[in-house]
Amino acid sequence: MKIIILGAGQVGGSLALSLANENNDITVVDTDTLILQDIQDRADLRTVVGEASHPSVLAQAGAKDADMIIALTNSDETNMVACQVAYTLFHTPTKIARIRAVEYLTYSDLFVQEALPVDVLISPEHLISQYIQRLIEYPGSLQVLDFANGQIKLLVIRAEADGPLIGKRLEDIWEAMPETEAKVVAIYRNDDSITLDSNTVIDAEDEVFFLASSANAMTLTTQLRGADKPYKRVLLAGGGNIGFHLAKALESKYQVKIIEAYPERANYLSESLDKAIVLQGDAADQDMLLEENIENMDIFCALTNDDEANILSAMLAKRLGANKVMSLINRPSYVDLVESGMIDIAISPQQVTLGTLLAHVRKGDIVAVHSLRRGAAEAIEAVAHGDKKTSKVVGRNIEQINLPSGATIGAIVRGDEVMMAEADITIESEDHVIIFLANKIAVKDIEKLFQVSATFI
């Protein structure tokens, strides 16, 4: 697929590297020659220096025969104009734009072919707010991801040294939860995926990946979270778009406080939120945190746009007694560094956004993609089409499907029915199949597996 990525920032750069490694024809456009040179040194792709919305720059990038344009610059206006130019002058089939301003997102009628021809809108702040909200709703989880319109959840849980998972064989986990339908699709130990069978024993610090129906997901986390109790008191540091959306979503169910440094923004938050308490001040001020009883907080989330400030305030909150701390971190090099220390969960905005973008790039009927393990692994929701003559999966038992190495079918959704994968289940047309890939190199094989062919027999 020929794809033009406009903007080589954290999200654009990550996406370019991910797609280039899958043998796509990628061109990246940016005004910063140094950033483009760095990306070109790391992957086989083209770069063009210039303004993303200029027709001459898009022409140079190959917009005339591009399959897709993904506009990810820091300017909403540039992204929208670039999509308009691509549609009007080059008839680009698919146009994706990152739009941050709520003012634009409020008016969906703007984004139609006769107005602003953007086929897919990506709002990172909204995606990240939803991501954090799920982590708060499922205590003890490192990641909580949705599939099949929320019918299935992928839960990543770290096996704590004093937790109920330690020393258990996989087949023994369910003895204490006989009514809970779920499946372990992967275990990572010391950053490596290990081979699973019924006798695999879970060790301390293992990251265990569970698939469960949404109805069973809460029961699962309740049973497995060990000492973690349901969260009630939440303190958010940073009242930007992410902090505001998250506070709005949580304030009806949780006791929410939000710290904002700028008085004007704090006043806006105070007027816009119903129940959340807004505090104007510095989230890294020890006296302020102590005054707000940080030691009684179930969770502290650092959500400003400054990585260093987020890391320091989260570490301080943890030292002062906060139960769990999360930090929003843009720089990939910081993420692994801080998660090995005092910060419980480091949230990478580009990884959260990346999965949504990949779902629109994948071939075959791939309706959801979640990037895992810093982009090394993926979980995919694919829809099976055709029949036994035209499809490599329809009409076949799971054990008969030729999956690539490291791929595991975890669950099938058939209408309103959720089924954990068993070897003798037969895939039917229109089934939604949830697949875990320990190594994203296998993505192309999965795409081919779910493509319908008129000649396949």
PyMOL commands that set and color helices and strands:
alter all, ss='L'
color gray80, all
select helices_A, chain A and resi 10-20+33-42+55-61+63-65+76-90+102-105+108-110+124-137+170-176+214-224+241-250+263-272+286-291+294-296+307-319+332-339+349-361+373-375+398-400+440-449
alter helices_A, ss='H'
color red, helices_A
select strands_A, chain A and resi 2-6+25-30+46-49+68-71+94-98+120-122+141-147+152-158+182-189+192-193+207-213+233-237+255-260+277-280+299-302+324-328+345-347+366-372+377-383+407-414+417-420+432-437
alter strands_A, ss='S'
color yellow, strands_A
deselect
rebuild
show_as cartoon
